[in-house]
Amino acid sequence: MFRRKLIQLGLMVFLLLGITAGSAGHLSGRDVQAVGQPAQGTLEISFLFNNAQGVVPSYQLAIWLEDLQGKYVKTLFVSNWLAGAGIGLDVVCPDWVRQANWDKVEEEEFDATTRPTPPIGSNTLKFNCPERKIAAGSYRFSVQAHIVENYNILYRGTILIGKDSSEGVGEAFFSPKRHPMASDILNGVRARYLAEPEAGPPSKGEKP
């Protein structure tokens, strides 16, 4: 609880300096089950954050899962400021804000999901399915980043989580339209499910 309050109060500075300054197709396989045992593998979400010329994006980020009908299932990642002080602004990652009801989330989920915004460059975030209680099934993965004011980029794609490894590629959607100078601050969004844990050093931008 202390961590949540610290984020909500301390990151108000970001609102003043950042936001105001900058003032899926069908996937074969069974749908996600509401009740079921967690999958045993690892879900990876990879993306590229780019610099922008002539504008300073906030880069606030939310990553979540929906079922194939678009019903919200679970938040995987949300930037610190957005999870705290920014949750009341429906112009920052609005698709996530509308679905997540984050002001009512339990403290355990808040702590497991809230992290610093990933750095500029290539990032791969890894989510352990047993730890995050991600059940086997077909999902639509969503990755949304805020640019400035009410400009956002949303990538969506599908991924099958189950007995075998699989991959999916995200498609970009812009709201309210393409930003004239920063429409590509987020790109290269992909999801990969590894049925077996992958050995090797952590990837850049990896979060627990």
Order of alpha helices (4+ residues) and beta strands (2+ residues): alpha-beta-beta-beta-alpha-alpha-alpha-beta-beta-alpha-beta-beta-beta-beta-beta
